[in-house]
Structures are given as C-alpha cells and as structure tokens.
Amino acid sequence: MPPKFYMYLLYPSIISVEIGIVQMNFKLYFIYSRLLMYYNGCGGMNLKISIVETRTVPTVKIDLNGKSIVFHSKYDPLHEAAVWSESSLKGLKNQEEIVIVGLGAGYHIRAVAEAMPDKLITVIEFNDIFLTWFKDSPFYASIVILQNVSIKQFSDLSPTERGCVFSSVSSTNLLIHKNGLDISPYEYENVKAVLEDIKIQKNSISNQIGHMNMNFKKNIILNDDGIGKLKNKYAGKPMILVSAGPSLDKQLPLFKKIRDENFFIIGAVGTAVKPLVKFGIIPDFFAIIDPNQATYNQLTDLTLPYTTLYYLSTAYHDTIMLHNGPRRVIWQDGYEEAEKIASVKNDPIIQTGGSVATALLDLMVFLGGKSIALVGQDLAYTDGKSHANDTHAQKKINETRNAKKVINYDQTGEVYTAKNLIIYRKWFEVYAKEHQKLQLYNCTEGGAYIRNWEHISLQDYHLKYS
C-alpha cells in the first residue's frame, strides 16, 4: 500500500432480509415500475440507472457515458456477493473496523455484515446521483436495517472526516468493490487511481498468500536477527540504491569506480546482484522480498560471504538458504503475523510498497540514509527491455499495444511502461513528498520521470557527495 494513501482522499485536486422477502419486495416494485430509470448530468456524467432481473434477485444496471455496467452478476448477484465477501475478508485485522467503497446493489454489504455482525462497517459512495437514487430504491430497505452499517456520501465529508475514515483502517480492512470505482465522478479521478492501485496490490497479495504463509513458517525457524539494532548504522554516509532496470548497463563503468572508492554505501535489489558481481562490484547489502520461486536464480552460483542479505519474512525460503553470508529478516507492514513478531521483538516495521526497490528504500532510510540515489530504477521499458543485461529476468518487450506511456526521465518525450511499474513510481513519489527532509535523487538516466525526486546524473551525484 502506498504510504498514507488517504492524503489523496483529503484533497482530490492533488490527486438481509430473507431472500424470499427481498424477492417479494422487488416483485411489488416491478408491478408499478417495471423499469425505473434515473437521468442526470453532473460533472460531465450522462447517467441512466435501471433495475434489471436476473435468475435469482434483481440488480442494478448503469448506463454511463455510452458504457453499460451491471452491478454484481447478471445471473446470480447473491452468489457473487458471497464469493466477494469471503475473498475480501481474508487477512482482516480483527481490531479494526471495515470500510467498504461502493454501494453497488447492496448485496455485498449485506454479505459482509452477516459474516461480521460485531464489526462496525462504513460504506463510502462517491457518486451523489447514485446514492440519492439508491435511497429511494427497494435495495435500500435491506441495508438500512443493518445495525452495524453506516453509509456516508463522500462529497459531504470534510477533509478531516475523509482522513479519519480512510486512515482508521489498514488496506486489509479497506474493501474496494469494483462497481464503486466504475461510477466514480471525474472530480475524484485521483482518489480512484489510488484506490485502484490498492486494489491491484491487495489482489496480488491474495493470490500469493499461500506462498507467503508457507515461507513465513519456514523463515521464522531460521531465527535470524531483525534490524532493530541497526538503526542509523550508516548515518552520514551517502547511499545508492541499485535496481536492475535496463539503464543500469550504461552506469556500470562509473559505478565500478564509485565502488572502488568505498565511500558510498551501496544497497541492491536481488535481481541486480549478478550483473553487479560480474562487473566486479560487490554491494554492501542486498534485499529479496518475493515469495515465489522466480527469485531462486538470483543467487545461484554466487558466493557473497561478507554481504548482508535483508529478506522479507515471507520471501522465498529456498532462495534465502542459498546465501552463504550474513542474513537479517525484515518484518513488513500489512502482514499481520510479521507485525505481531515485530511487536514482541521490538523490531521496526518496514513499508514494502509492492516492490523490492520500494522496500529497500524504506530500509535504507531506517539504516540512516539521508542522501539516497536511485540507479537502474527505470520503472519503464527503456530501449524495449525489461531488465539490465545478465539478469535472469531480462526479456525484450515487443508488445506495446496494451502498454501505457509516461513522461521519460529527461521530460523530452514518453516511454512505455506497465501498470505495476506505474504503481511503484507513484509510491516513490508519495514517499518523497512525505520525507522532504531527505535528499532523494534519481540518477537512473533513463526510464520514467519520478516526481518529487531531483534528477541528476550519477556523475554529478558522485561529485556532490564524494
């Protein structure tokens, strides 16, 4: 999750009743209004709302700016809502309330409320037109009777109230229904973008939770030390965070010189270690966070007896066991079991941001980094490549039809990128905005432009701090 994502929500400019009874109520409703429609134009929206029948219970259809959206399932909304609820409640933090984004037809809200009767549930709706319609519709009756559910209209909340709603819960307890984002007005595009990013990251975690849990159980048996006693270990030293983007290749000669001077502290992501070592560059430490087997090739045939590996508590266990040097475990934010152990051991929690580079940045700041430069952090497909040479993950990116374009490093044009890379870039941008006392430099000299970071060459960074 991006750090303090709810700041975007404060200022968008910067960014059941028994089934039989429900069915009976809807049948009565259809007698005097076979098809209820609601038109309005607001904020450039051409909105038409109608009730449609399915094989089980009615649902809602939205015609919005030429696009049709059917809330829940066209066939069985109740089953869809039950599946969504079960999936969304995995990993829920019991000590926190629940925030649901999007009213939909209300079935998903009912499912969550019945599964969590003792939880306070706040429902946020961004579309004022739809909320007004919903309260006059038969769907409202089965929601308003739920004692633990309150519905809030986002536009009616003050900046303070918006912050309280979204900052009071972790991403695990923020349940984002796609329909709620589909009809979000244009004025909340920045809010929508942040919530979509969180939704993607939560889906990614949900898909990998089995691997994460298995690795966690194996890794804690290693009983490796955490990082609590390493606070400010490198205070006063300029640092370089090395990633494995395509632009790393051209930096290696200068980077070798910098390493030989042994003045800068160098931390690398796992993927970058092999190309660095091949060029005679041994980093001071490196990090691995991925719970999947794909990281295994990062450390095969490598001997680094004096280089510390920092690994996430859920990182792929077999990769961790390949390293023959010192190890330190990192307890990550958002994974409840890791947070529990960190609390017992009085160890810090590290933000992950979804990528190894974002996690490594927060780690380097904890280790005392005040002046940190990014190298190889393309966050884009520079020269049509995914990674630097000599990395196991490198591949040519020839398909650009579905790729997105962003402003390039020099701000002279655009470069192709991917959705996950955009999410990571936003994380870097928000992190820099929230840590303005740090001196953060993007010295990648390629890839995407990262707002709130100073863009200078690696040569200039070297001269500035050496």
Secondary structure, 3 states (H helix, E strand, C coil): CCCCCHHHHHCCCCCCCCHHHHHHHHHHHHHHCCCCCEEEEECCEEEEEEEECCCCCCEEEEEECCEEEECCCCCCHHHHHHHHHHHHCCCCCCCCCEEEECCCCCHHHHHHHHHCCCCCEEEEECCHHHHHHHHCCCCCHHHHCCCCEEEEEHHHCCHHHHHHHHHCCCHHHEEECHHHHHCCCHHHHHHHHHHHHHHHHHHHHHHHHHHHHHHHHHHHHCCCCCCHHHCCCCCCCCEEEECCCCCHHHHHHHHHHHHHHCCCEEEEEHHHHHHHHHCCCCCCEEEECCCCHHHHHHCCCCCCCCCEEEEECCCCHHHHHHCCCCEEEEEECCCHHHHHHHHHHCCCEECCCCCHHHHHHHHHHHCCCCEEEEECCCCCCHHHECCCCCCCCCCECCCCCCCEEEEECCCCCEEEECHHHHHHHHHHHHHHHHCCCCEEEECCCCCECCCCCEECCHHHHHHHHC
